[in-house]
């Protein structure tokens, strides 16, 4: 089965790659989760758009990483809005993807969720939190964000 990846998949490829996989793996794992689309002539034309969107997220070098770190340090209004119980406990937990979306909504750069160091279950209540963003092996930004209850 010939597919075009829309997200990075371990041991397979990065967004925009055209890969050949077994039919069951493609049909039961990659396609339902949105990690890939079927490779057709029209979809192959979209590969360039997928690669261009991925390039916007990539940190090119050390100087670029330092520039992005400065942008992240200047953000002060990053807020993640979640559903909570009356006691302030979250239904579930805040994920790295939620934090990346909040950074984008606060006027920051689009970050790859894999660069945000947030362990599963670390954020389970409202309040202020701090996470590291690994931009480059030598550059780690510190991001402060608030988790607030949905009204």
N, C-alpha and C positions, 0 to 999 in steps of 0.2 A: 504494500500500500504506500503510495507516494503522498507525503504531507508537507506542508509548510509550517514551521514552528512559529508561534506567536509569543512564546515565552521561553525562557531558558529552561532546559530539561537536562538534569545531570546525566552524564555519559551519552548524550545524544546530540546536543547542539544549542545554538543561541537563536534568538528571534530572527527570522528571515531566512534561516537555513532550510533547504529543501532536502528532506530525508526520506529514506526508504525503510519502513518498519513492517513487522508482521501485522496482518490484518486485525487480529484480536487486540494487540497492544494499542493500535491506533483507534480502533472502534470503541474499546472498553475503557481506555484510560486517557489518551491524549485528546480526543475530540470532545468527550463530555465535560472535561475540566477546562476546556478552552485553551489548552496549550498548543493546539495546532488546528489548521484548516486543511481541507482537502485541496490537493494541488491540481488546479485547473488552469487553463490559459489566462483567464481573468484574474485568478488569485496570484498567479506568478507575476503579474504586473504590479500587484500590491506589495510585493516583496520589498521594493525600494522604499515605499512609505513605512513599512515596518522597521527596516534598517535605519532609516532616518530618525524615527521616533526613539529607537534604542540609542542612537548616537548622542541624542540630547541628554540622556541620563549618564553617559559614561564620563568618568574622570580621565582626562587625557594624560596629564603629567603632574609632577609635584607642584608646579606653579598654579596650575588650574585647581588642584586640590586645596591649596592655601586660599585661593580666591573664593571657592565654594565655602570653605570653613568660615571666612569672614562674613559671607552672606548669612550663614546659619547662626553665627554669633549675634548678628544684628536683629534677628527675629525675636520678638518678645511677646507676641500675641498668638502663639500657637495653642489652639484649644481643640480638644477632642470631645465631641458631644456624644454621650451614650445613654442608653436606657438603664435606669437603676431602680432598686427597690426603695421603699420609703426610708430605710436606714442608710441609704447611700451606697449600698453594695451593688456592683455591676451584675448584669445578666451576661455571664461570659467574662471575657477579659479583653483588654485593649491589645491589638496586634501591631506588628511593625507596619503593616499595610495601612492601618488606621492612622498611625503617626505620620507616615509619608503623605497621606491624603490631607491631613491637617496642616502640614508644612506647605503644601501646594496651595491650600485654601487661604493661608495666612500671607500669601504673596511671595513665598519662597520658591526655590527651584524644585523641579520634580526629582525626587530621590528614588533610587532603587531600594525596595524594601529590604533587600539582603544586606545593605550597608548599615542598617539600623540594628544596634545590639540591644535586643529586648527579648528576654526569655519568656516562654509561654507561661502565663499565669502571674507574671510580675506585677501587673497593674490590674487590681481587682476591686478598687474603691476610688471614689472621687478624691481629688486633691492635686497637688503639684508633684511632678516627677522629672527626673533627669535621665537621659539616655545618651550613649555614645553613638556617633555616626562615623564609621570607618571609611574614610574617603580614599585613603592611600595608605600603604604600609607605614609611612612616616607621619601621616596627618590624621588625627582623630578629633572630630568636633564634638562639643558637648551641647546637647539640645535640651532646653527646659520646655515643658509643656504642661498644660492643665487639663485635667479630666473633669468635665462638668456634666451634671444631670440634664437630660433632655426635658424640656418644659412641655 
